[in-house]
């Protein structure tokens, strides 16, 4: 029954519209999962074979998408057979699997660039699936990886291929690195399947892995010098994935790290920015590499390095941190902003001493950067730096940067600073926050921009929740009370909002005896906007002040329901109805 649904889908898999083909492929895969093995071989795999050889290129594109996912369920009954291309594999790959590898190889060499682009996108997933399905035997000299798939890697990475095909080199290499790492882990007894090969066979497989990796690494390095900035940008944006995929493969990072450092110096600012965003993740691989300028010897016959001891190796983070100072002087503010966002992550990897020596000086330079986004990003990411070196070394440079951003002409920058104040309060402690930043936070209640004033009120709520009711009564409420006495009704109105919000995070006793009297006092303010915010505030905090409802809150709301201003009457009535319903329900329970 399910197989009959494949026939209309086969037609849809050949239409010109991309979205239709993608949905059809997804549906076909779902149907294939519900088919038994015999029907799958006959119907589903047969459909892929027909799509791969159709004249119209859209059908061949769909075949590129379907082959990697279908490969594990394809028949593997033949222990050795030949494909239509005449290649014979000695890794136990079945005839049907081999035929579809041959189909995929033909698609990678298709005359239509659109087909080669999709084939290139799916080459990495296919290789990873093949290695996982067949096992280490596919890596042998006569195996499918060495004889076919690596050739496709090199072919699609060729300089005569269009940019849209070469764009996928980095991601394909990620899949290969992950596959090789899993096989290597299985030889160490740490693989997911727990596969451990015997000594001689295991040594041969490790040698093959080294040879394969040494064959692929030049393809990754070549993308760094690619003539297309889009290819270089793609490599830069995926370099952290590449580094993690190859970090456990011997000697790989000695090739990759210099290539990454070259990306950080690319002529295009977009490429340097993408590479900078990957800075901390590359450093976190934990790999040991040679210092800059140290080649570490020459390649041996098995792909390993000989001639020098590994004693000179250093953590990759320690090598990369030496590039931070150079990036702080980059002409592009986007590069500096990206660096400010990620560089502090290095602190936990480097440790206190290396952080103080190599990382702290450039970070302090970024705090004084001429671009507000750079300063904002560094302030937002200081928590990791604080965890390693403490706040005492930062506060001298941090405060001027915060004060400067707080008065920035762009209101969105000021808003971003407000949103990060609670985090700073947590990092810097009560004493520093009270002495240096509290007045600034309360002052935002009078900002010219409405969004800033609203954010300031919410900010005071977060600070009250973080530093506690006792601190708030001693330090925060007196300053808010001063704002409530200001001649500007906007400041008084926002002070009322702030009080209402702070009450919701304080203990009941503080809300009842400290905040409620201040709110009730404002019910007779001459400006209706202030009065109806009092009504809204009473409706907000009323449920937590049951003992004060009838004696204090209800009489004021009753009075405000007769206010000359209709907005005040509306909000007072709304608050009264809400509280009455709440307490009626509470009494019934």
Secondary structure, DSSP 8 states (H G I E B T S, - for coil): -GGGHHHHHHHHTTSS-HHHHHHHHHHHHHHHHTS-HHHIIIIIHHHHHHHHT-SSHHHHHHHHHHHHHHGGGS----SS-B-TT--B-SS---HHHHHHHHHHHHHHT-SSHHHHHHHHHHHHHHHHHHHHHH-GGGGSTTSHIIIIIHHHHHHHTSTTS-HHHHTTHHHHHHHHHHHHHHHHHHHTT-STT-----HHHHHHHHHHHHHHHHHHHHHHHHHHT-S-HHHHHHHHHTHHHHHHHHTTSTTHHHHHHHHHHHHTT-SSHHHHHHHHHTHHHHHTT--EE--TT---SEE-TTS-EESS-GGG-EEHHHHHGGGHHHHHT-S-HHHHHHHHHHGGGHHHHH-HHHIIIIIHHHHHHHHT-SSHHHHHHHHHTHHHHHHHH-SHHHHHHHHHHHHHHHT-SSHHHHHHHHHHHHHHHHHH-HHHIIIIIHHHHHHGGG-SSHHHHHHHHHHHHHHHHHH-HHHIIIIIHHHHHHHHTSS-HHHHHHHHHHHHHHHTTS-HHHIIIIIHHHHHHGGG-SSHHHHHHHHHHHHHHGGG-HHHIIIIIHHHHHHHTT-SSHHHHHHHHHHHHHHHHHHHHHHH-
